[in-house]
Amino acid sequence: MPPQKSSITPYIIAGVIIFIIVGVGVFIMMRRGSTTTTTPTTDATDSSFTPFGRIPAPSTGTGNGNALANSTSTQGITSAVAKLRLLSNTPVGGYGASTTASTTIVRWVDRGRGNVYEAHGDSSTIVTLSNTLVPKVYNSIWNKKLTAFVGQTLESSSASVTTLFAELRARVSPATSKTATSTKSASTTIASQAPGTSIVVDTLLTPYELKGQNLPSNIIAYALSPKGDRIFMLSNNGGRGVGYIAAVNGKTVTQIFDTPVTRVTVEWPEENTIAITTDASAIQNGFLYFVNPKTGIWTKVLGPTLGLATRVSHDAKYVLASTGGQGSVTVSIYDVTKKTSIDAVIRTMADKCVWGNFNNVMIYCAVPSQLANGYYPDDWYSGVMNGADKIWQLNASTGEIHQVTSIVDQSDRVIDAFNLGLDPKDEYLYFMNKNDLSLWSFDLVTSN
């Protein structure tokens, strides 16, 4: 006699199916309530160039005209700001920092598209200020109010460098469409990229747009004055270095010197002092000169020294100097008035250091945990050598030194820091990672 089927079996099967459906529903609801992160998009392969004044590319974002980048929020509640903070995970073409009565502000330009972003020290939110298309911005120096910058773009097709002055100007918002029911949800699907995918573009414009003009051609080095109202430009004119002083927008140009030297780095640390250092190499003697911007007179400060790289304090009283060679780097602090030097103890390149703004005798340096054997600074410049850094603070007046933080232990990647900067109150240290050109900040106040 064949076995009889149990009448209970269908109920068991139905119960299992219901349990699975309920479980899937709970999982979906939990996913919808989880934390989300949005990041600004970068088109690093765009080789086109849109001159200032043309219609900018529309922004992508959250529907309110302000895209968020590397920020974490849950139902409108902003997360706590980390001491070591990743500001931009995409390559950056320069930045500037300023301070208000209540917070610190940093603005930077995206290297791929030229978008301008802003972050505050007391908030993890990152705002898109401008989406005017200015591709391939490789470096920039900002004025004190962060309303304008001087930068350089590189056309990959011709390898030609263009120096430009760019200013953030408030955008006049167009009249709101009568068909839009809410400004926060005004977005339009404009193109289908693949089956089931599309690009959603925010119809609202960013609060600012970039306006400006190109500066004179053949500029090989430049620096803004401490007040931010003038610019020093060194041009290569027929194989000679010609120095000019001009208004920050490139107008009222005055030539101050003509020299055979063309391969240099420049700073303008103090109103009456322009610092010019010959390009550093382990196999070549380097020199540091101070140039008077009014008279164009040169004064030798350091050299000849192999592998010389420098950073000058903002009162031009001290020079942090690094020298190189095979497998060796030395760092010293030179007193310009006394003409004496002290060993800074640390082993790094001057390119990885910055002088304090509020405290002129303080220096912050990114120091590799270990220097590999190679030719310095040449191999570091070319990318053959890099390191995992720690941040150290030095006092040029007393010679005191102490470690501020080990960023290698706090980050999710190896950081080889360069292009260091500080806000006017020395509360935040900013730097870029040479390995991926990302931008970071470190809270010096809470760390102490």
N, C-alpha and C positions, 0 to 999 in steps of 0.2 A: 504494500500500500504506500503510495508516495507521501512524502512529508507534507503536512499542512502549513500554509503560509500564515504567519502571525498577523493578527489584525492590529497589533501595536506598531509594527514597522513603519507604516506611512506617517504616523504621528511623530515618530522619532526623526524621520527624514525632514518633515516639515519644520520641526523645532530647530534642527541644525541650520536649515536655510535661513530662518528668521534671525537666529543668533548671528550668522555671518553678515546679513544685511544691516543689522543694528550696529555691529562692530565697524563696518565700513563707513556708515554714516557718522559715527562718533569721531573716527579718524579724520574725515574730511572737515568736520566742524573745528577740530583742534588745529588743523593746518591753516584754516582761514584766520584763526585768531593769533597765529604766530607772528614773530617779529620779522619785518621785511627791511631790506637794504637796497637803495638805488644808487647807481653810480653814473656820473656824466659820461656820455659817449664820446669817443675820440676817433677820428678818421685819420690815422697816421699815414695812410697811403694816398691821400688827396694831394695831388701836385698842382691843382689849379690855384689861381690867385685872384681874389676879388678886391679891387681897390676900395679905399674908404669912401663911404657915401652911397654905395650901391645897396640894394635890398639884401639884408642878412639872411642867412639860412634860418628856418624856423627851429625853435628849440624843442627838444624832447624832454618830457618831465612828468610831473605829478598832476598836471591839470591846473595849477595855480600860477604858472609862469616862472616858478622857481624850482629848478631841478635840484634834488638832493644828491649828495655824493658822499659815500662812505659814512653816512650817518645812520643811526639806529633809532627807530621810534616805534612805539606800540600804542595805538589808539590815541595819538596826540601827545603822549608822554615821552619827552626826550630823555635818553639814557644819560648817565653820568659821563663826564668827559674824562678820558684816560690821561694819565700823566704823559705817557708816550703815545702820540696820536698820529695815525695815518690820515693825512689830509687829502691826498690825491694818489690813487693807485695807478693812474695813467701818467705818461711823461709830462713834465712841467717845463715851461720855457721862461722861468724866472718868477720872482714874487717880491712882495714888499709888506712890511708890518708897521702898524701905527697903534696908538693908544688913546682911548677916550677916558672920561672921568670914571666910567664904570667897567670897562672891559678892554680887551686887546683885539685888534682886527688884523687879519692877514688876507691879502688878495693875491691871486696868481693867475697866470695866463696858460691855457692848455697848449701844449707844444704842437699838437696835430691840427686843430681847427682854429685856435685863437680865442676860444671862449674864455671869459673872465669869471672867476669864482671868488667867493668871500666866505670866511669863517670867523666866528667870535670865540674868544677864549673860554667863555662861560656857557657855551652851547655846542652840542654835537651837530647841529644843523649846518649844512653847507648850501649856499644860495648861488644860483646862476645870475650874474649881474649883466652880462652881455653875451650875445651869440653872433656878433658880427664875424663873418668869415675872414680870418687872416691866417692862412696855413703856414706851417713850418716856422713858428716863432721859436728860435733856438736859445735866445737869452734876452733878458730885459732888466732894466733898473727903474724902480718906481720912485716918484716924488714922495715927500713926507706925508701929504694928505691922501695919498693913494688914489688920486684922481687922474693920473697920467703916468705913462712910462715911455722910455726910449728902449727900443729893442731891435733885434736883427732877425731877418728871415732868410732862409736859404732855399733857393729853387733847385730841386734835385735834378731837373733836366739840364740846367746850365751851370750849376755849381756856383752861381753868382750870389753874393751877399748884398742885401738891401737893408739899410739902417732907416728906421722910421720913428716918428713921434706919434704917439697914440693917446687920445684923451677920452675918458668916460664922460659922456654927456647924457643927461636925462632924456629919455625918449618921450615924445608926445604920443599918448595912447590914442588910437583911433576910436571912433564912436562904437559902442557895443552893438552887435548885431541884434535886430529885433527878434530874430528867431531863437536866440540863445535864452534859455530859461534860467541859467545860473552861470556866473563867470567862473566858478570853480570847476564846472564840468564841461566847459567849452572845448571840445577836442574833436578832431576829424580824422577818419581813416582815409589816407591819401593814396596808398599803393599796396598792391598785393605782391609779396616777395616770393612766396611759395605756397603750395596748397595748405590751407589752414593757418597761414601766418600773414601779418600785415604790419605796417608802420603806423603808429598813432602819433600825430604831431599836435602839440599844444598850439591852439590858435591865438593865445595871448602872447604878447611880446614881452621880452625882458625889460627891466626898468631902465637900463642904459644901453647905449650903442657906442661903438668906438668910432671916433672921428680923428683925422690927422693927416699927415703928409710925409712923404719921403724926405730924408735928410740928404746932404751932399753925398755923392758916390765915393767909392774907394776908401771908406772909413774902416780902419783896421783895429782901432781901440777907442773907447770912449768912457767918460765918467761924468756923473752929475755933481754939481757943487753941493756943499753941505746944506745950503738953503734950498736947493732944488730949483733955483731960478736960472741957472746957466749950465751949459754943457761944454766939456772939453772933448775935442775930436782930433784924433791923429789919422791923417789920410796918407795913403801911399801915392805920391805924385811922381810918376816916372822913376820909381826906385828910391825916392827920398821921403822921409817922414816929415810931414808938415803939420804943425800943431795949430789948432784954431780954438778960440773961445767964442761961443755964440749964445743967444737966448735958447731956452730949452726946446723951443719949437724950430730951431735951426735958422732963425733970422738974425740980423745984425752980426754977421760973422766977422771976426777980427783975427788975423794971423799973428801968432806970437813967436814962432820959431820955425827953422828949417834945419833938418839934421839928416845925416846918412843912416841913422838908426831907424829900423822899421819893425823889428820883431820884439815887441815889448808888451807888458801888462801895465795898466794905469789905474790909479786911485786918486780921489780928491778928498783927502781926509779932513783938511782944514782950509778955511777960505783963502788963505794966502799960500797954500802949498798943494801942488800936484806932484804925486809920487809916480815915477816911471822906473820900472824894473825890467831889465832885459830878460828875454825868455830863458827859463831855467833848463839846464842840461848837465848831466853828470860829467860830460866830457868837455864842457865849455865854461869859461869864466863869466860870471855874471856881475852886474853893477846895479846899484840903486841910486837914483838921482832925485833931488827935490827941484821942482821948477816953479818959479814965481809966475802966477797967471797974469800979472799986470805987466811985467817986464820981459818975461820969457827967458830969464837968466837961469842956467843950470848950476846946481851945486852937488858934487858927489858926496854921498853919505856912506855907502858900503861898496866893497869890491876892490880888486878882483877876487871872486870866490867861486869855486866850482859848484854848480848846481844851486845857485842862489835863488831863493824865492822869498818874498816878503809880504808882510801885512803891517800897515802903519796905523798907530793909534789915532783916535779922532782929534787929538790936540797936536799931533805930529811930534810928540816928545819921545815916543818910544817906537821901536821897530821890532816885530817878531820876525826873525830870519831863520830859514832852514837851509842847510847845505846838504848836498848829496854825494853819491859815489857808488861803488859796487858793494851792495849789501849793507850800506850804512847811511844813516840820516842823523844829523845833529840839529838841535834847535837852540837858539840863544835869544836873549832879549837885550837889545841895544839901546842905551840911553843916548839920545841925539845930543843933548846939551853937554853931558859929561864925557861923551865919546868912549864909553866903557860898555862891556858886555858881561852878562851872567849866563851860565848854563841853565836852560829851562828844564833839564832832566828828561822830559818826555821825548819820544822819538816819533815824529810825524812830519808831514809837509805843511808849509805855511798855508797852502791852498785849503787845508782842512781846519783852519782857525778863524776866529773873528774877535775883534776888540769890542768891549762893552760900550754902549751908548751913554747910559746913565753914570757908570763908573769907568772912567777912562783908563784906569790901570788894570782892569780885569780883562783876561783873555779866556776864551773857551775854545778848546781844541778837540777834534775827533782823533783818537789815537788807536792805531791798530793793536790788537792783542798780541800779535807777533808779526814782525817784518820778515817776509820771505827774501831769499837771496836774489838780488837783481840789481839793476842800475836805477838809482833814484835821483830825480823824480821821473825820468824818462819812461821806465816800464809802468809806472803808475798812470802817467798821462795816457799812454797807449792802450791801457786796459790789460796788459799782460799780468800785472800784479794788482791784487786788491786785498782787503782785509776786513775782519769783523771788529768793529770799533767800540771803544768806550769813550765817554766824555769826561774831560779833565778841565779844571779851572786853575788858572795861574794868576798870581798877583805880581805885576811888573815892578812895583815899588818895593815889596818885601821879599819877593822870591818864593813866597808860600805857594804850595800846590796841593790839590786834593782831587780825588775822583768824584765826579758828580753822579754818574750813572753808567751802568753797563748795558748799553742798548742792545748788545748782542743777546743778552739774557731776557730782554723784555719784548722783543719783536718776533714776528713769525717768519723772518727771513734774515739773510746776511746783509748787513747795512755797511756800506763803504761811504761814509758821509763826506760831502763837499758842499760848496756854496752855502756856508753857514751864515746865519743872520740873527739879529735880535730886535725886539721891539724897543721903543725909546726908553722904557723903564727897566729893561733887562729882566723882564718877568718870564718871557718865553724864548726858547732857543729853537730856531728853525733850520732845517737842513734838507738837502736832497740826497737820495741814494744813487751813487754812481752806477750801480749795477742795473737799475731799471728806471732811473730818473723820476721816481716817486717823491712826493713831498711829505715831510714829517714835522711835528712840533713836539717840544718837551717842556713841561711845566716846571720851571726852575724854582718857583715859590713854594709850591706844595711839596716838592722833593726835598726841600730843606727843613 
